[in-house]
Amino acid sequence: MNWLPIEVSSAIALAVAMQALMWMRAMRSVGRAAPDTSSVDGAAAEDCRRVHSAHCGPCRAIKPMVERLQLSHRDLISVDIAQQVDLARKFSVARTPSFVLVEGDFVRWVLLGGQTERKLVARLQGA
């Protein structure tokens, strides 16, 4: 019996299941009280929009975009989860980069993975 198709199918199913679990974990945090971010966001602590991303290959790729957006959204912050592990756990970050909008001390939405500037701006303006 040829096991290769079964092994490949199992690997694909496992990858899809892991992605689905990460997405479900992130969506469970929507509507929950946001953890205290004052240790990393400084001046943005009183503002309503906060976007958090982690340090990874895709994160480094979108870093220039986030820095450009920070010029017009001073309450936009970036968090390196390698340095802020506890904060990442409190936000249930399971995939990087992750974008989290905190408004009124509650998580309003979560975006997983790299985002285009247009999509991120639309989400920030729609908040």
ZAMARGU-4260 file (C-alpha; in steps of 0.2 Angstrom, whole numbers, plus 5000, padded with zeros to 4 digits):
<rodrens>
0) 5000/5000/5000 | 5006/5017/4995 | 5007/5028/5011 | 5013/5044/5003 | 4995/5051/4998
5) 4989/5047/5016 | 5004/5056/5023 | 5002/5071/5012 | 4984/5072/5015 | 4987/5071/5034
10) 5000/5085/5033 | 4988/5096/5024 | 4974/5093/5036 | 4985/5096/5050 | 4991/5113/5043
15) 4973/5118/5039 | 4967/5113/5057 | 4982/5123/5065 | 4977/5139/5055 | 4959/5137/5059
20) 4963/5135/5078 | 4974/5151/5077 | 4960/5160/5069 | 4947/5154/5082 | 4959/5159/5096
25) 4961/5176/5090 | 4942/5179/5087 | 4938/5173/5104 | 4948/5189/5111 | 4936/5201/5101
30) 4925/5209/5114 | 4935/5204/5129 | 4943/5217/5140 | 4961/5222/5133 | 4976/5219/5144
35) 4986/5234/5151 | 4997/5241/5137 | 5004/5256/5146 | 5021/5248/5148 | 5024/5249/5129
40) 5012/5262/5121 | 5017/5277/5131 | 5008/5292/5123 | 4995/5281/5115 | 4989/5275/5132
45) 4974/5286/5132 | 4970/5285/5113 | 4958/5272/5106 | 4967/5263/5092 | 4982/5252/5095
50) 4989/5240/5083 | 5001/5227/5089 | 5013/5216/5078 | 5027/5204/5082 | 5044/5202/5076
55) 5046/5190/5061 | 5049/5190/5043 | 5032/5196/5037 | 5033/5209/5052 | 5049/5216/5046
60) 5042/5217/5028 | 5027/5228/5035 | 5037/5238/5047 | 5040/5253/5035 | 5021/5253/5032
65) 5017/5253/5050 | 5030/5267/5053 | 5021/5277/5039 | 5004/5275/5047 | 5011/5280/5064
70) 5014/5298/5056 | 4995/5300/5054 | 4989/5288/5068 | 5000/5293/5083 | 4991/5280/5094
75) 4997/5266/5082 | 5010/5255/5091 | 5021/5240/5086 | 5025/5227/5099 | 5039/5215/5098
80) 5032/5199/5106 | 5050/5192/5108 | 5052/5206/5121 | 5034/5207/5127 | 5030/5189/5129
85) 5017/5192/5143 | 5008/5205/5133 | 5007/5194/5118 | 5000/5180/5129 | 4987/5192/5136
90) 4982/5196/5119 | 4982/5178/5114 | 4994/5181/5099 | 4995/5165/5090 | 5001/5171/5073
95) 5013/5185/5068 | 5010/5198/5063 | 4994/5201/5072 | 4984/5217/5072 | 4973/5221/5087
100) 4962/5236/5088 | 4959/5241/5106 | 4945/5253/5109 | 4937/5258/5126 | 4948/5245/5135
105) 4940/5231/5124 | 4947/5222/5109 | 4936/5227/5094 | 4944/5217/5080 | 4959/5206/5076
110) 4968/5204/5060 | 4980/5189/5057 | 4994/5189/5045 | 5002/5203/5034 | 4990/5216/5028
115) 4990/5229/5014 | 4991/5247/5019 | 4974/5250/5011 | 4965/5237/5021 | 4973/5242/5037
120) 4969/5261/5034 | 4951/5256/5030 | 4950/5246/5046 | 4957/5260/5056 | 4946/5273/5048
125) 4930/5262/5050 | 4934/5260/5069
</rodrens>
